[in-house]
Amino acid sequence: MQPADETYILYGVLFVFVFLGLLFNVAKRLGSSKNFPRSKDKKNK
C-alpha cells in the first residue's frame, strides 16, 4: 500500500524548509564573522 501523493508533497515542502533553515544558519554564521563587528567589540570601544 503506497501513501498518497499529498504525503510526498508534504514531506518535500518540509524538507525544503528545513534545508533552507540550515543553509541560512550557516550563511549567517559565516557572514557575521567576516563582515560585521561583534557586539563585544562595540561595548569595548
N, CA, C and O atoms as a printed pandas DataFrame, in Angstrom:
     atom_number atom_name residue_name chain_id  residue_number  x_coord  y_coord  z_coord
0              1         N          MET        A               1    0.850   -1.191    0.000
1              2        CA          MET        A               1    0.000    0.000    0.000
2              3         C          MET        A               1    0.890    1.247    0.000
3              4         O          MET        A               1    1.697    1.440    0.909
4              5         N          GLN        A               2    0.738    2.073   -1.008
5              6        CA          GLN        A               2    1.551    3.275   -1.114
6              7         C          GLN        A               2    0.824    4.475   -0.512
7              8         O          GLN        A               2   -0.402    4.565   -0.579
8              9         N          PRO        A               3    1.590    5.398    0.078
9             10        CA          PRO        A               3    0.944    6.615    0.601
10            11         C          PRO        A               3    0.465    7.503   -0.535
11            12         O          PRO        A               3    0.886    7.360   -1.683
12            13         N          ALA        A               4   -0.406    8.402   -0.193
13            14        CA          ALA        A               4   -0.978    9.288   -1.200
14            15         C          ALA        A               4    0.058   10.289   -1.697
15            16         O          ALA        A               4    1.094   10.489   -1.063
16            17         N          ASP        A               5   -0.225   10.913   -2.829
17            18        CA          ASP        A               5    0.695   11.890   -3.393
18            19         C          ASP        A               5    0.848   13.110   -2.484
19            20         O          ASP        A               5    1.901   13.748   -2.483
20            21         N          GLU        A               6   -0.184   13.441   -1.715
21            22        CA          GLU        A               6   -0.083   14.591   -0.822
22            23         C          GLU        A               6    0.986   14.377    0.235
23            24         O          GLU        A               6    1.591   15.338    0.711
24            25         N          THR        A               7    1.225   13.118    0.608
25            26        CA          THR        A               7    2.245   12.832    1.611
26            27         C          THR        A               7    3.620   13.186    1.078
27            28         O          THR        A               7    4.430   13.777    1.792
28            29         N          TYR        A               8    3.894   12.831   -0.175
29            30        CA          TYR        A               8    5.185   13.158   -0.765
30            31         C          TYR        A               8    5.361   14.669   -0.887
31            32         O          TYR        A               8    6.449   15.195   -0.653
32            33         N          ILE        A               9    4.283   15.364   -1.256
33            34        CA          ILE        A               9    4.354   16.821   -1.375
34            35         C          ILE        A               9    4.622   17.446   -0.014
35            36         O          ILE        A               9    5.426   18.372    0.100
36            37         N          LEU        A              10    3.954   16.945    1.012
37            38        CA          LEU        A              10    4.131   17.496    2.359
38            39         C          LEU        A              10    5.558   17.309    2.839
39            40         O          LEU        A              10    6.171   18.245    3.354
40            41         N          TYR        A              11    6.094   16.098    2.674
41            42        CA          TYR        A              11    7.471   15.855    3.107
42            43         C          TYR        A              11    8.463   16.650    2.266
43            44         O          TYR        A              11    9.500   17.070    2.779
44            45         N          GLY        A              12    8.172   16.861    1.007
45            46        CA          GLY        A              12    9.045   17.665    0.159
46            47         C          GLY        A              12    9.100   19.098    0.624
47            48         O          GLY        A              12   10.176   19.693    0.688
48            49         N          VAL        A              13    7.937   19.665    0.954
49            50        CA          VAL        A              13    7.894   21.048    1.435
50            51         C          VAL        A              13    8.616   21.169    2.772
51            52         O          VAL        A              13    9.363   22.123    2.989
52            53         N          LEU        A              14    8.399   20.211    3.668
53            54        CA          LEU        A              14    9.082   20.253    4.962
54            55         C          LEU        A              14   10.589   20.139    4.788
55            56         O          LEU        A              14   11.346   20.827    5.471
56            57         N          PHE        A              15   11.029   19.275    3.879
57            58        CA          PHE        A              15   12.465   19.117    3.635
58            59         C          PHE        A              15   13.070   20.406    3.101
59            60         O          PHE        A              15   14.173   20.787    3.492
60            61         N          VAL        A              16   12.350   21.079    2.208
61            62        CA          VAL        A              16   12.859   22.337    1.651
62            63         C          VAL        A              16   12.992   23.384    2.745
63            64         O          VAL        A              16   13.995   24.095    2.792
64            65         N          PHE        A              17   12.005   23.495    3.622
65            66        CA          PHE        A              17   12.079   24.484    4.693
66            67         C          PHE        A              17   13.217   24.173    5.659
67            68         O          PHE        A              17   13.930   25.084    6.082
68            69         N          VAL        A              18   13.397   22.916    6.013
69            70        CA          VAL        A              18   14.482   22.542    6.926
70            71         C          VAL        A              18   15.828   22.802    6.275
71            72         O          VAL        A              18   16.743   23.316    6.918
72            73         N          PHE        A              19   15.955   22.450    5.001
73            74        CA          PHE        A              19   17.222   22.645    4.299
74            75         C          PHE        A              19   17.551   24.134    4.180
75            76         O          PHE        A              19   18.696   24.534    4.388
76            77         N          LEU        A              20   16.559   24.949    3.849
77            78        CA          LEU        A              20   16.799   26.381    3.751
78            79         C          LEU        A              20   17.129   26.981    5.121
79            80         O          LEU        A              20   17.939   27.902    5.216
80            81         N          GLY        A              21   16.513   26.468    6.166
81            82        CA          GLY        A              21   16.832   26.953    7.507
82            83         C          GLY        A              21   18.268   26.655    7.887
83            84         O          GLY        A              21   18.952   27.516    8.439
84            85         N          LEU        A              22   18.740   25.446    7.600
85            86        CA          LEU        A              22   20.127   25.100    7.891
86            87         C          LEU        A              22   21.082   25.928    7.040
87            88         O          LEU        A              22   22.106   26.406    7.527
88            89         N          LEU        A              23   20.738   26.093    5.765
89            90        CA          LEU        A              23   21.594   26.865    4.862
90            91         C          LEU        A              23   21.683   28.320    5.315
91            92         O          LEU        A              23   22.758   28.919    5.297
92            93         N          PHE        A              24   20.553   28.878    5.718
93            94        CA          PHE        A              24   20.544   30.265    6.193
94            95         C          PHE        A              24   21.359   30.409    7.472
95            96         O          PHE        A              24   22.047   31.413    7.663
96            97         N          ASN        A              25   21.286   29.414    8.345
97            98        CA          ASN        A              25   22.031   29.460    9.589
98            99         C          ASN        A              25   23.535   29.433    9.321
99           100         O          ASN        A              25   24.287   30.185    9.942
100          101         N          VAL        A              26   23.975   28.585    8.411
101          102        CA          VAL        A              26   25.399   28.509    8.074
102          103         C          VAL        A              26   25.856   29.803    7.408
103          104         O          VAL        A              26   26.927   30.321    7.726
104          105         N          ALA        A              27   25.057   30.323    6.490
105          106        CA          ALA        A              27   25.427   31.560    5.805
106          107         C          ALA        A              27   25.488   32.726    6.793
107          108         O          ALA        A              27   26.349   33.597    6.671
108          109         N          LYS        A              28   24.588   32.745    7.760
109          110        CA          LYS        A              28   24.587   33.818    8.748
110          111         C          LYS        A              28   25.838   33.748    9.616
111          112         O          LYS        A              28   26.422   34.779    9.949
112          113         N          ARG        A              29   26.251   32.535    9.986
113          114        CA          ARG        A              29   27.452   32.396   10.808
114          115         C          ARG        A              29   28.699   32.787   10.036
115          116         O          ARG        A              29   29.569   33.472   10.574
116          117         N          LEU        A              30   28.800   32.369    8.799
117          118        CA          LEU        A              30   29.984   32.693    8.002
118          119         C          LEU        A              30   30.039   34.176    7.688
119          120         O          LEU        A              30   31.111   34.780    7.739
120          121         N          GLY        A              31   28.904   34.769    7.364
121          122        CA          GLY        A              31   28.892   36.177    7.005
122          123         C          GLY        A              31   29.112   37.091    8.197
123          124         O          GLY        A              31   29.770   38.123    8.064
124          125         N          SER        A              32   28.577   36.737    9.358
125          126        CA          SER        A              32   28.681   37.629   10.505
126          127         C          SER        A              32   30.112   37.700   11.025
127          128         O          SER        A              32   30.512   38.721   11.585
128          129         N          SER        A              33   30.886   36.639   10.851
129          130        CA          SER        A              33   32.249   36.648   11.382
130          131         C          SER        A              33   33.177   37.500   10.527
131          132         O          SER        A              33   34.204   37.968   11.018
132          133         N          LYS        A              34   32.838   37.711    9.260
133          134        CA          LYS        A              34   33.730   38.449    8.371
134          135         C          LYS        A              34   33.307   39.903    8.184
135          136         O          LYS        A              34   34.160   40.790    8.193
136          137         N          ASN        A              35   32.032   40.165    8.018
137          138        CA          ASN        A              35   31.594   41.486    7.572
138          139         C          ASN        A              35   31.194   42.420    8.702
139          140         O          ASN        A              35   31.302   43.638    8.557
140          141         N          PHE        A              36   30.740   41.883    9.815
141          142        CA          PHE        A              36   30.184   42.733   10.847
142          143         C          PHE        A              36   30.991   42.599   12.134
143          144         O          PHE        A              36   31.428   41.502   12.482
144          145         N          PRO        A              37   31.189   43.704   12.839
145          146        CA          PRO        A              37   31.866   43.606   14.135
146          147         C          PRO        A              37   30.955   42.920   15.151
147          148         O          PRO        A              37   29.732   43.031   15.074
148          149         N          ARG        A              38   31.544   42.233   16.071
149          150        CA          ARG        A              38   30.746   41.540   17.076
150          151         C          ARG        A              38   30.259   42.526   18.137
151          152         O          ARG        A              38   30.797   43.625   18.271
152          153         N          SER        A              39   29.239   42.121   18.886
153          154        CA          SER        A              39   28.659   43.023   19.874
154          155         C          SER        A              39   29.652   43.310   20.993
155          156         O          SER        A              39   29.582   44.375   21.607
156          157         N          LYS        A              40   30.582   42.387   21.280
157          158        CA          LYS        A              40   31.577   42.615   22.329
158          159         C          LYS        A              40   32.522   43.753   21.916
159          160         O          LYS        A              40   32.955   44.536   22.762
160          161         N          ASP        A              41   32.843   43.845   20.612
161          162        CA          ASP        A              41   33.732   44.906   20.151
162          163         C          ASP        A              41   33.094   46.279   20.338
163          164         O          ASP        A              41   33.791   47.241   20.658
164          165         N          LYS        A              42   31.802   46.382   20.146
165          166        CA          LYS        A              42   31.117   47.663   20.293
166          167         C          LYS        A              42   31.127   48.119   21.752
167          168         O          LYS        A              42   31.236   49.315   22.026
168          169         N          LYS        A              43   31.014   47.178   22.688
169          170        CA          LYS        A              43   30.978   47.545   24.104
170          171         C          LYS        A              43   32.357   47.999   24.582
171          172         O          LYS        A              43   32.452   48.871   25.446
172          173         N          ASN        A              44   33.418   47.425   24.035
173          174        CA          ASN        A              44   34.761   47.768   24.495
174          175         C          ASN        A              44   35.206   49.142   24.015
175          176         O          ASN        A              44   36.013   49.786   24.686
176          177         N          LYS        A              45   34.705   49.611   22.876
177          178        CA          LYS        A              45   35.182   50.883   22.326
178          179         C          LYS        A              45   34.539   52.085   22.989
179          180         O          LYS        A              45   34.842   53.223   22.631
